[in-house]
Amino acid sequence: MANGKSGFDDFQMNAMEAMATDGAGPDSGAAGFAEKGAAIAQGDSEGDPSINYLAGWRLHAMTLGLSLGLFLVNFEITIASTALVNIIDDLQEFKRSSWILTAYLITYVAGIVIWAKLSDLLGRKPTCIAALLIFAAFSGGCGAAQNLVQLVVCRAFQGIGGSGIYAVDMAMLYELVPPVRYPLYMATVTAVVALAFALGPVLGGIISTWRWVFLFNVSAALAAAAILLLAVPSGFPRHGQSMLFPTERRSSLLKLHHGPGRGRLATRLERCHRVGSAVVWAAFFANSWRATGRQDTSRSAVEPVLPWRFVMSRPVAGLLLTSFMIGAVSITCIFQLPLRYQTSAGLNALQAGVRMIPLAICGPIGTIVCAVLCKGERLPPLYLAIAGSVLQILGLVFLARGDPADADWHGLYGLEVVVGLGFGMCLGAAPNIPVRVSVGAAAPVQLRYLSSATVIPIINAVGNTKLRNELLGILPPEQILAIFRSSEVIKTLPSAELQRTVRSHFVESFNLEMHIVLGFAVVGVFTALLMWQRNQVRVP
């Protein structure tokens, strides 16, 4: 630990090294890569002799506590989706609704690497419990918020706690068992995440008061903290993970979410965000290139977070870009579909949650199907990722062509099935492409949240602009402003015909947003092909 790196950092970098160097030499086929990947993923079946692996009640209790923590941070993203309209109607801030989700995602994505390093320095147990307590405290703050600013601030701090839960939980899961049992625990993680994504939208609609959506997290997070406090032994083995890059990500996302400003000062601030983001991104990649070159020539212990050879590696680039595209489709659809049901069809949160059941069920089914085919039939995970991307494209093509005159079109249920199976298969395939343990378990998850934090504000900005322009032809500006504060205003419009017309424009706005998401799904097929090998990697 003297050089500031943990055992898991070394493990991760070795796995990435196998991916990055595999395409460089004459023996760059998948056979050589598969041998390297298998050796890294499986390692010594007895595990690290310096780690005292847990057994008995401590092992089961830790698994329960860590799984509950992972469930909460993913559940929190989706449960707010069906409760969102109730929240924004209550707080009178419809046009800024995306902040409720993305404030959480920005700090969630940016905080992962920081928490991982803190856990190296301070230990797994205290950092994990601290993250759970922060998450619980600011979940309570969200439930008590009286305006959007208070809610967004608490959501941001809640995301900080959530990122700590994810980062430390993932590292601790690798410490629980020897490497030979990693596939079982990665299957557990995938099942927990899929369950969270499935239950979130439904329970968000069932809970009648939106504040209880957040207050539920308080008791659950405290329960997880209590379990880990009792089950995790003092001096639990310390090893962490070094993932991606927080500073430039946060700068870019703040620019995206800042949106149209007011007056010259806001315009100048937007320019500063844009220029600053570009400078930081350029500096990050320049530093990665410089540090990687120095390390290659001098064998320095200083290692960049994202070595340049990984950026130049086709398999690594394909893995990370594909994960980005998966999140752009899956989390965005989970967020946008309940909004469509409630704004376009005039349904309440419970009705919207019930209509989300096909998507909620088929996502986990797709993940299970992928696992069965990968393990039982030994189909290459890459094939299933491409098949899942094709299913997403098919579903989104028709989602983007919804009839504005039929806002509550029942064909949406079938499309939810297709899209759900598609991104479920992609989610299940990603941890197995092509290094199951390190990159497949951590980096794709982070990239999925990064993509949703990027794509959601983009499509909302485009959709709201189109909606505003369409409504200007039929409503006075003050009524449009009222609708952008609360969609409940639609029900107060003077005639049923006018209400139907306004709701049809909401459908058209949603269709435009789905066209953008469709573009990401199409790109996802090509990014998956970047990982193509002559002899495909298969799950052993």
C-alpha angles and dihedrals in degrees: 000000000000094000093052095251127113131217091258091053089056091046092050095046091049090052092048089046089058090054096043098048096040095086097045105078139047091268093058098130125121093257093068090042092050091052091051093045093049092049092050096042096046101032117162108349088217091056130216109338090213091064121080102213114214126242139178123018094348092058093049094043092049091048089052094047095046092045090050090052093050090046092054098050092051094038089054092061095054104033090064092057098075092036091050098093091050089050096049093043090052093046094038095231108116096147092057095045095119090067090070091066102027096050085063093045096049095057092036092058095039096049102053098086092043093053091046091056092044089054089054090055102036103027134259100266100054094042094048093049091045090053091050091049092049090049092049094046096051093041084062088048090054090052091052097044115129099191140019095262092057091046094049093048091050091045089054092053089043087057090053089056091044093053090052092050092052098043097047095037092055092050092047092050089060090052095052098072140017118267094262088070096047095101091057092051093045088053088052091052092049091050092049092050092046091049091050092051090047098049098038101076093041097049090043087063096041095054102084099200113055093212090067088060086072099031090059088067093058096066094037094051092046089050091052090048091051092050092051092044089059100035105041111082120224113266093024108183111283120224128133144182134247112210132163136325125287108186103060091038092056092047093053094045093050088054091051094049096041088076126175110352133208119253134335096308092057090047091052091048090052090052090050090052091049096047093042092051092051092049093049093048091050091048091049095054092041090053092048091052093046096044093046092052091048092049092050092053101037103026088232119184089227107099127184119235091240110024113214093237088064091055089051093047113101096209094048093045090048092050094050096042092047090052089051091053093047091057092045088062106031105044092035092055091047088053100042104041096065088049090054093050093049101040101034100034097029094234125154125243094265093051091048090049092052090051089053092060095094091055092042093052099040095052093065090039090057090050092050092047090051092050092049094049093045096048104027102035093026093227112168110260089226091064091053092047090054091046090051091050090052091052090051090052093050092050095045093049089064095035087060091052100056116151109252089209092059105051094169095047109171092211086079088078092063092046090052088056092052095045092043093052089046099054091037089059091046091050091050094047098047097072088055098049105119112313109033103196113042113020096022093053101045119015097053091053091052092046091050092057092043090055094049091049087053102040101043096062091044095054093041091052091049094043095046091049091053091045093050092050092049094048093050088073096057108024136049116250094252092057091047089052090050091051090051088055096047130002088210087080088075089071090058095057112122100247138033090230092056090049091053091049093052092047091049088057088053088055091051090050090051091049090055091050091051090051088060092047088049088058090057091049091053092049088050091066091056094045089052089053088060086074093054115133131185089239109031123228112248133194108259 
